[in-house]
Amino acid sequence: MRANTAITIFKFLIPGATIAGLIFTGFHSENFGTASTFTPYGWSAVLTAVATSGIVFSFNGFQSPVKLASEARHPSTSIPFAVIA
């Protein structure tokens, strides 16, 4: 239990310290311009990227149970349940 707590704290402190260090050493307020510079290609490009990444993420999520199918006792019933669940 103590090891898990220590690992969890470590996993939050190191990225947090990295983020804080990068902000303090390389923060440039001029990167935050007007709202029109946030999406130079429009919101359709943002939504296309979100949809595409969701498709890739779901495809990779379906692959995991299938790759581990050789370890299952009853793959004909376990794999459909794992993919759907």
Contacts in CASP RR format, 6 or more apart in sequence:
PFRMAT RR
TARGET T0000
AUTHOR 0000-0000-0000
METHOD contacts of the structure
MODEL  1
MRANTAITIFKFLIPGATIAGLIFTGFHSENFGTASTFTPYGWSAVLTAV
ATSGIVFSFNGFQSPVKLASEARHPSTSIPFAVIA
39 45 0 8 1.000
39 46 0 8 1.000
62 83 0 8 1.000
65 79 0 8 1.000
65 82 0 8 1.000
65 83 0 8 1.000
66 79 0 8 1.000
66 83 0 8 1.000
69 75 0 8 1.000
69 78 0 8 1.000
69 79 0 8 1.000
72 78 0 8 1.000
72 79 0 8 1.000
END
